[in-house]
Amino acid sequence: MKEAKHLQLEERVRRILADPAHRENPLTEVLGEVWTTLENHLERLERITLLSDSFQAMARERERGLSERFDRQLRRINRIVRISDRYQKMLQELNAHLKEASQRDMLTGIRNRRAVMHEIQQELEFANRQRAPFVLAMIDVDRFKQINDVYGHTVGDEALVRIAHTLCSDLRQSDVCGRWGGEEFMLLLANTSLVNAYPILERKLEAIRHLDVGVHSTRPEHMSVSIGVAAYELGEAITATLGRADAALYAAKRRGRDRIAPTLDEARAGRLPDLPQPSQRVPAP
């Protein structure tokens, strides 16, 4: 679009070229040619400007289209990342649940034997590094077969659940409680000497004595457990400690059940309970 100054100049040139007084002037012809050339250049320049504007508009539109496509792709990627993050979180939670389930006893909800053994191994390594004592207490429910036979397996299962919760309650965070298998349980008392373990175990014995089964019967059956206890000795294999706890449990059964072996006096004297030879042993219910 022509500017006002250009229009004024064009009008002046046209008047000069149209004036008869300048027709014989040799510069008139030259002015006409110059003006025509200038007009042609201006027209070409205007076309170039229009082409440039169109190209820039196309470039801007293309850039806008690319930007929009990029934004769409970015939003799509963000959605995929969010979905992936949710799935990752779900998988992590599922793995955590599976790990927890693999370490828990299905009936009682407390640690199972695998989890207890892992904790015992960890405590053993700590004890050897720090020379810290710990005690293992192997616990067996007395006359459990009789409970199942008289009251049924449902009542027997409930008895195991109640005993498990009694054994595992009121322990320190560093202690470990779990089901060892069947009607057997295991306590790990961390950073505890054999003598200091007895008050804890006596309280567990007394608490279980107040439990009873056969709630639908006029003659409730009171519960009791036998406990074999052993202190870890630095440098020994954990199987040796477990073997002494198992032998002590057998001694508690043989001495009449509902008790701890070795006794506190025997523990203070450093004596193990008297045991028959392995060939003479018979299973104790």
C-alpha positions in Angstrom: 0.0 0.0 0.0 1.5 3.3 -1.1 2.3 6.0 1.5 1.0 9.6 1.2 4.4 11.0 0.4 4.8 8.5 -2.5 1.3 9.4 -3.8 2.1 13.1 -3.7 5.4 12.5 -5.7 3.5 10.3 -8.2 1.0 13.1 -8.7 3.7 15.7 -9.3 5.5 13.5 -11.8 2.2 12.8 -13.7 1.5 16.5 -13.9 4.9 17.3 -15.3 4.7 14.5 -17.9 1.2 15.7 -18.9 2.1 19.4 -19.1 2.5 20.5 -22.8 5.1 23.1 -21.7 7.5 20.3 -20.9 6.9 18.1 -23.9 9.9 19.4 -25.8 12.2 19.2 -22.8 14.6 16.2 -23.3 14.4 15.5 -19.6 10.7 14.8 -19.7 11.3 11.5 -21.6 14.1 10.6 -19.2 11.8 11.3 -16.2 9.1 9.2 -17.7 11.5 6.2 -18.2 12.9 6.7 -14.7 9.4 6.9 -13.2 8.3 3.7 -15.1 11.4 1.8 -14.0 10.8 3.0 -10.4 7.1 1.9 -10.6 8.2 -1.6 -11.9 10.8 -1.9 -9.1 8.2 -0.9 -6.5 5.7 -3.4 -7.9 8.4 -6.2 -7.7 9.3 -5.1 -4.2 5.7 -5.2 -3.2 5.3 -8.7 -4.6 8.5 -9.8 -2.8 7.2 -8.3 0.4 3.9 -10.1 -0.1 5.7 -13.3 -0.8 7.9 -12.8 2.3 4.9 -12.1 4.5 3.2 -15.2 3.2 6.3 -17.3 3.8 6.7 -15.9 7.3 3.0 -16.6 7.9 3.4 -20.1 6.7 6.5 -20.6 8.8 4.7 -19.2 11.9 1.8 -21.5 11.2 4.1 -24.5 10.7 6.0 -23.6 13.8 2.6 -23.3 15.7 1.6 -26.6 14.3 4.9 -28.2 15.4 4.6 -26.6 18.8 1.0 -27.9 19.1 2.1 -31.4 18.0 5.0 -31.3 20.4 2.7 -30.2 23.3 0.3 -33.1 22.4 3.2 -35.5 22.4 4.5 -34.1 25.7 1.1 -34.4 27.3 0.8 -38.0 26.0 4.2 -38.8 27.4 3.3 -37.2 30.7 0.2 -39.4 30.9 2.2 -42.5 30.1 4.8 -41.5 32.8 2.0 -41.0 35.3 0.5 -44.4 34.4 3.9 -46.0 34.6 4.5 -44.4 38.0 1.2 -45.7 39.3 2.0 -49.2 38.0 5.5 -49.0 39.6 3.9 -48.0 42.9 1.4 -50.8 42.6 4.2 -53.3 41.9 6.2 -52.0 44.8 3.2 -52.3 47.1 2.4 -55.7 45.8 6.1 -56.9 46.3 6.0 -55.4 49.8 2.7 -57.3 50.5 4.2 -60.5 49.0 7.3 -60.1 51.1 5.3 -59.5 54.2 3.1 -62.5 53.4 6.1 -64.7 52.9 7.4 -63.7 56.4 4.1 -64.1 58.3 2.3 -67.1 59.7 -1.1 -67.4 58.0 -2.9 -68.6 61.1 -1.5 -66.3 63.8 -0.3 -63.3 61.8 3.1 -63.3 63.6 6.5 -64.1 62.0 6.9 -67.5 60.5 10.0 -69.7 60.9 11.8 -68.3 57.9 11.5 -64.7 59.2 12.5 -65.8 62.7 15.6 -67.5 61.4 16.5 -64.4 59.4 16.2 -62.3 62.6 18.3 -64.8 64.6 21.0 -64.8 62.0 21.1 -60.9 62.0 21.3 -61.0 65.8 24.1 -63.5 65.7 26.2 -61.3 63.5 25.5 -58.3 65.7 26.4 -60.3 68.8 29.7 -61.4 67.4 30.6 -57.8 66.4 29.5 -56.1 69.6 29.9 -59.1 72.0 26.3 -58.6 73.0 24.4 -61.5 74.5 21.0 -62.8 73.4 18.7 -65.7 74.5 16.6 -68.1 72.5 13.4 -69.5 74.1 11.7 -72.5 72.4 8.1 -72.7 73.5 5.7 -75.6 73.0 2.0 -75.8 73.9 1.3 -78.5 76.4 -1.1 -81.3 75.5 -2.2 -79.6 72.3 -3.3 -82.8 70.7 -5.7 -83.3 73.6 -7.2 -79.8 73.0 -7.8 -80.7 69.3 -9.3 -84.1 70.1 -11.6 -82.7 72.8 -12.7 -79.4 71.4 -11.9 -79.7 67.7 -9.4 -78.0 65.4 -11.2 -74.7 65.2 -10.8 -74.2 69.0 -7.2 -75.5 68.7 -6.5 -72.8 66.1 -8.1 -70.2 68.2 -5.9 -71.3 71.1 -2.8 -71.0 69.0 -3.8 -67.5 68.0 -4.4 -66.4 71.6 -1.1 -67.9 72.7 0.8 -66.3 69.9 -0.6 -62.8 70.8 0.2 -63.4 74.4 3.8 -64.4 73.7 4.4 -61.5 71.3 2.8 -58.8 73.3 4.7 -56.4 75.6 8.1 -57.2 74.1 10.8 -54.7 73.3 11.2 -53.6 69.7 14.5 -55.4 69.5 13.0 -58.7 70.6 11.6 -61.2 68.1 8.6 -63.5 68.4 7.4 -66.0 65.9 5.7 -69.4 65.2 8.4 -72.1 64.9 6.0 -74.7 63.5 2.9 -76.5 64.6 2.3 -75.7 68.3 5.9 -74.4 68.8 6.9 -70.8 69.1 10.3 -69.0 69.4 11.3 -65.9 71.3 14.6 -64.1 70.7 15.4 -61.8 73.6 18.1 -59.4 72.3 20.9 -58.0 74.4 19.7 -60.1 77.3 21.6 -62.6 79.5 20.2 -66.0 80.4 19.5 -64.9 84.0 17.7 -61.7 83.0 15.5 -63.6 80.5 13.7 -65.6 83.3 11.5 -62.8 84.6 10.2 -62.1 81.1 9.5 -65.8 80.5 7.9 -66.3 83.9 5.4 -63.5 83.0 4.6 -65.3 79.7 4.0 -68.6 81.6 1.7 -66.9 84.0 -0.2 -65.0 81.3 -0.8 -68.2 79.3 -2.0 -70.0 82.5 -4.9 -67.5 82.5 -6.0 -68.5 79.0 -8.6 -71.2 78.6 -10.2 -73.0 75.7 -13.5 -74.9 75.4 -15.6 -71.8 76.0 -18.7 -73.7 74.9 -18.0 -76.3 77.6 -18.9 -76.3 81.3 -15.4 -77.4 82.0 -12.9 -74.9 80.5 -9.4 -76.2 79.6 -6.7 -74.0 80.9 -3.6 -73.5 78.8 0.1 -74.0 79.6 3.4 -74.1 77.7 6.8 -75.5 78.3 9.9 -73.4 77.6 13.4 -74.4 76.8 15.9 -71.6 77.0 19.5 -71.2 75.9 21.9 -68.3 75.7 24.1 -67.8 72.6 27.8 -68.3 73.2 30.0 -66.1 71.1 31.5 -67.9 68.1 29.2 -71.0 68.2 27.0 -72.1 65.3 23.4 -71.1 65.8 22.4 -74.7 65.4 24.2 -75.4 68.6 22.2 -72.7 70.5 19.0 -74.0 68.9 20.0 -77.6 69.9 20.5 -76.6 73.5 17.1 -74.8 73.6 15.4 -77.8 72.1 17.1 -80.1 74.6 16.0 -77.8 77.4 12.4 -77.8 76.1 12.4 -81.6 76.2 13.6 -81.5 79.8 10.8 -79.0 80.7 8.3 -81.5 79.2 9.8 -84.4 81.0 9.8 -82.6 84.4 6.0 -82.1 84.2 5.4 -79.3 81.6 4.2 -75.7 82.4 7.8 -74.7 83.4 11.1 -73.3 82.1 14.2 -75.4 81.7 16.9 -75.0 82.8 15.7 -73.5 86.0 17.0 -70.2 87.2 19.2 -71.9 89.8 20.6 -74.3 87.1 21.2 -71.3 84.8 23.1 -69.4 87.6 25.1 -72.5 88.3 25.8 -73.0 84.6 24.2 -76.4 84.5 22.0 -77.9 81.9 19.0 -80.0 82.9 19.5 -83.7 83.1 18.5 -85.4 79.8 18.1 -89.0 78.8 20.2 -90.4 76.0 18.8 -89.7 72.5 17.9 -93.4 72.1 15.8 -93.3 75.3 13.8 -90.2 74.3 10.1 -90.5 73.4 8.0 -87.6 71.9 6.4 -85.5 74.5 3.0 -84.0 73.7 
